[in-house]
């Protein structure tokens, strides 16, 4: 079985698609896929499908959805494997689980590559770090579970994944900045800062990329626009780190140079207290 949730939901067994068309069975499959080999309690599944006020028939309806998923599994597995669907979509006391290896789900592959990238980053192996982060991000085919109607449980999972994705983008850019790829990053950072207009980390990276490309005025303008936006929309000043980065650029601090900068430090933390 191969399941993808980093984008539209996809699940195949022996090359045959098993994703149901109905909304609630899709939610069940998504939640089970995010926790392979782990029991998802009935009350968690019911909360995902109906929130805090499930109907009286909720448990019976849930069992019906599980049976529908098993039928799709059984069809994809073929008639020569009797009972196999029950061995994959397993009933346990108090819940259900997908008995599949974690590596069958793209999230597992993504998180493994991210961990490898972080390890290489800490070891100052920026080339390996950048490659691992890029491979992890390449697994994304759009927003997580973009074609699944999410309830309260899946909503948290999707938010977690999207935050992880953004953090991985930041760390990949940090590795690329340490490799001297500042000019190559400018267009990407322009897009990212427009998409996340209050994100200080990305703005810091944009400032550094522009500064190292000989565009000090443009780097300072990024800070000016961020500060204006934060004051007007939130009533706050930029963080001390970003303010110190701004002052360092005004003072042409040699720490901003690629070679002089601390190798184990992210761009956002260059001027942490």
C-alpha positions as CSV (number, residue, x, y, z in Angstrom):
1,X,0.0,0.0,0.0
2,X,1.1,3.5,-0.8
3,X,-0.6,6.5,0.7
4,X,0.0,10.2,0.0
5,X,-1.4,13.0,2.1
6,X,1.0,15.8,1.3
7,X,-1.3,17.3,-1.3
8,X,-4.5,15.5,-2.5
9,X,-5.3,12.3,-0.8
10,X,-4.1,9.2,-2.7
11,X,-4.1,5.6,-1.6
12,X,-3.2,2.6,-3.8
13,X,-3.0,-1.1,-3.2
14,X,-1.3,-3.2,-6.0
15,X,-1.7,-0.1,-8.2
16,X,-5.5,0.1,-7.6
17,X,-7.0,3.2,-6.0
18,X,-8.9,2.7,-2.8
19,X,-9.8,6.3,-1.9
20,X,-13.6,6.6,-1.5
21,X,-15.6,9.4,-3.0
22,X,-17.7,10.1,0.1
23,X,-16.4,12.8,2.4
24,X,-16.5,11.0,5.8
25,X,-14.8,7.8,4.7
26,X,-12.1,10.0,3.2
27,X,-11.7,11.6,6.6
28,X,-11.4,8.2,8.3
29,X,-8.8,7.0,5.8
30,X,-6.8,10.2,6.1
31,X,-6.7,10.0,9.9
32,X,-5.8,6.3,10.0
33,X,-3.0,7.0,7.4
34,X,-1.5,9.7,9.5
35,X,-1.1,7.2,12.3
36,X,0.0,3.9,10.6
37,X,0.3,1.0,13.0
38,X,-1.3,2.9,15.8
39,X,-4.8,2.6,17.1
40,X,-7.1,5.5,16.4
41,X,-9.8,5.5,19.2
42,X,-13.4,5.4,18.2
43,X,-14.1,8.6,20.1
44,X,-11.3,10.4,18.1
45,X,-12.8,9.2,14.8
46,X,-16.3,10.3,15.9
47,X,-15.0,13.7,17.0
48,X,-13.4,14.1,13.5
49,X,-16.6,13.2,11.7
50,X,-19.2,14.9,13.9
51,X,-17.5,17.2,16.3
52,X,-18.6,17.4,19.9
53,X,-22.2,16.4,19.2
54,X,-22.3,13.1,17.3
55,X,-25.7,11.6,16.4
56,X,-27.0,8.6,18.3
57,X,-26.3,6.4,15.3
58,X,-22.7,7.6,15.1
59,X,-21.0,4.4,16.2
60,X,-23.1,2.3,13.9
61,X,-22.5,4.7,11.0
62,X,-18.8,4.6,11.7
63,X,-18.8,0.8,11.5
64,X,-20.5,1.1,8.1
65,X,-17.8,3.4,6.8
66,X,-15.1,1.0,8.0
67,X,-16.8,-1.8,6.2
68,X,-16.9,0.3,3.0
69,X,-13.2,1.0,3.3
70,X,-12.5,-2.7,3.8
71,X,-14.5,-3.6,0.7
72,X,-12.4,-1.2,-1.3
73,X,-9.3,-2.7,0.2
74,X,-10.5,-6.3,-0.5
75,X,-11.3,-5.4,-4.2
76,X,-7.8,-3.9,-4.7
77,X,-6.1,-6.9,-3.0
78,X,-7.9,-9.4,-5.1
79,X,-9.9,-12.6,-4.4
80,X,-6.9,-14.8,-3.7
81,X,-6.2,-13.2,-0.3
82,X,-9.2,-14.1,1.9
83,X,-9.6,-12.0,5.0
84,X,-6.6,-9.8,4.1
85,X,-8.6,-6.5,4.2
86,X,-9.3,-7.2,7.9
87,X,-5.6,-7.8,8.5
88,X,-4.8,-4.3,7.0
89,X,-7.7,-2.3,8.4
90,X,-7.8,-3.9,11.8
91,X,-10.4,-3.6,14.6
92,X,-8.9,-3.3,18.0
93,X,-10.6,-2.8,21.4
94,X,-11.7,0.8,21.4
95,X,-10.6,1.7,17.9
96,X,-9.1,0.9,14.5
97,X,-5.7,0.9,12.9
98,X,-4.0,0.6,9.5
99,X,-1.5,-2.3,9.8
100,X,1.0,-0.9,7.3
101,X,4.7,0.0,7.5
102,X,5.1,3.8,8.3
103,X,7.2,4.2,5.2
104,X,4.1,3.4,3.1
105,X,2.9,7.0,3.9
106,X,4.6,10.0,2.4
107,X,4.6,11.9,5.7
108,X,7.0,9.3,7.1
109,X,9.4,9.8,4.2
110,X,9.1,13.5,4.6
111,X,9.8,13.5,8.3
112,X,12.8,11.1,7.9
113,X,14.3,13.4,5.3
114,X,13.7,16.5,7.5
115,X,15.5,14.8,10.4
116,X,18.4,13.9,8.2
117,X,18.6,17.5,7.0
118,X,18.5,18.9,10.5
119,X,21.3,16.5,11.5
120,X,23.4,17.6,8.6
121,X,22.7,21.2,9.3
122,X,23.9,20.9,12.9
123,X,27.0,19.1,11.6
124,X,27.6,22.1,9.3
125,X,27.2,19.8,6.2
126,X,25.2,22.4,4.3
127,X,25.3,20.6,1.0
128,X,23.8,17.4,2.4
129,X,21.4,19.5,4.5
130,X,20.1,21.4,1.5
131,X,19.6,18.2,-0.6
132,X,17.7,16.5,2.2
133,X,15.4,19.4,2.8
134,X,14.8,19.8,-1.0
135,X,13.9,16.1,-1.3
136,X,11.6,16.4,1.7
137,X,9.8,19.4,0.2
138,X,9.6,17.7,-3.2
139,X,7.2,15.2,-1.7
140,X,4.6,17.9,-1.3
141,X,2.1,18.1,-4.2
142,X,0.1,21.0,-2.7
143,X,-1.5,21.8,0.7
144,X,-1.9,18.7,2.9
145,X,-5.1,16.8,2.3
146,X,-6.3,19.6,0.0
147,X,-9.2,17.6,-1.3
148,X,-10.4,16.3,2.0
149,X,-13.0,18.0,4.2
150,X,-11.3,18.2,7.5
151,X,-12.9,18.1,10.9
152,X,-11.4,19.2,14.2
153,X,-8.9,16.4,14.5
154,X,-7.6,16.5,11.0
155,X,-7.5,20.3,11.1
156,X,-4.8,20.1,13.8
157,X,-2.9,17.6,11.8
158,X,-3.0,19.7,8.7
159,X,-1.9,22.8,10.6
160,X,1.0,20.8,12.1
161,X,2.1,19.6,8.7
162,X,1.9,23.0,7.1
163,X,4.0,24.5,10.0
164,X,6.5,21.8,9.5
165,X,6.7,22.5,5.8
166,X,7.3,26.2,6.4
167,X,10.0,25.5,8.9
168,X,11.7,23.1,6.5
169,X,11.6,25.8,3.8
170,X,13.3,28.2,6.3
171,X,16.0,25.7,7.2
172,X,16.6,24.8,3.5
173,X,17.1,28.5,2.8
174,X,19.4,28.8,5.7
175,X,21.6,26.0,4.3
176,X,21.5,27.6,0.9
177,X,22.5,31.0,2.4
178,X,25.4,29.4,4.1
179,X,26.4,27.9,0.8
180,X,26.6,31.3,-0.8
181,X,23.4,31.0,-2.9
182,X,22.0,34.3,-1.9
183,X,21.4,35.7,-5.4
184,X,19.6,32.5,-6.4
185,X,17.2,32.8,-3.4
186,X,16.0,36.4,-3.9
187,X,13.0,35.6,-6.2
188,X,11.9,32.8,-4.0
189,X,12.1,35.0,-0.9
190,X,10.2,37.8,-2.6
191,X,7.3,35.3,-3.2
192,X,7.5,33.9,0.3
193,X,7.5,37.2,2.1
194,X,4.5,38.3,0.1
195,X,2.7,35.1,1.0
196,X,3.7,35.4,4.7
197,X,3.8,39.1,5.2
198,X,4.3,39.0,9.0
199,X,6.9,36.2,9.1
200,X,10.0,37.6,10.6
201,X,12.3,34.7,9.8
202,X,11.6,34.8,6.1
203,X,12.0,38.6,6.0
204,X,15.3,38.2,7.8
205,X,16.5,35.8,5.2
206,X,15.3,38.1,2.4
207,X,17.3,40.9,4.0
208,X,20.5,38.8,4.2
209,X,20.1,37.5,0.7
210,X,19.7,41.0,-0.7
211,X,22.5,42.4,1.5
212,X,25.0,39.8,0.4
213,X,24.0,40.4,-3.3
214,X,25.1,44.0,-2.9
215,X,21.6,45.4,-2.5
216,X,21.8,47.0,0.9
217,X,19.0,49.6,0.1
218,X,16.6,46.8,-0.9
219,X,17.5,44.8,2.2
220,X,16.7,47.8,4.4
221,X,13.5,48.4,2.5
222,X,12.4,44.9,3.4
223,X,12.8,45.7,7.1
224,X,10.9,49.0,6.6
225,X,7.9,47.4,5.0
226,X,7.9,44.6,7.7
227,X,8.1,47.1,10.5
228,X,5.3,49.2,9.0
229,X,3.1,46.2,8.6
230,X,3.6,44.9,12.1
231,X,2.9,48.3,13.6
232,X,-0.2,49.0,11.5
233,X,-1.7,45.5,11.8
234,X,-0.6,44.2,15.2
235,X,0.6,47.3,17.0
236,X,4.1,45.8,17.7
237,X,7.7,46.4,16.7
238,X,9.8,43.7,15.0
239,X,11.5,41.3,17.4
240,X,14.9,42.3,18.9
241,X,16.7,39.8,16.5
242,X,15.3,41.6,13.5
243,X,16.0,45.0,14.8
244,X,19.6,44.0,15.6
245,X,19.9,42.6,12.1
246,X,18.7,45.9,10.7
247,X,21.3,47.8,12.8
248,X,24.0,45.4,11.7
249,X,23.3,46.2,8.1
250,X,23.4,49.9,8.7
251,X,26.8,49.4,10.4
252,X,28.0,47.0,7.7
253,X,28.8,44.4,10.4
254,X,31.3,41.8,9.1
255,X,29.3,39.1,10.9
256,X,26.9,39.3,8.0
257,X,29.5,38.0,5.6
258,X,29.1,34.4,4.5
259,X,32.5,33.3,5.8
260,X,32.5,35.3,9.0
261,X,29.0,34.3,10.1
262,X,28.6,31.6,12.7
263,X,28.2,28.3,10.8
264,X,25.8,26.6,13.3
265,X,23.5,29.6,13.4
266,X,20.3,30.1,11.5
267,X,19.7,33.5,9.7
268,X,17.0,34.5,12.1
269,X,19.2,33.9,15.1
270,X,22.3,35.7,13.8
271,X,21.6,38.5,16.3
272,X,19.7,36.6,19.0
273,X,20.4,37.9,22.5
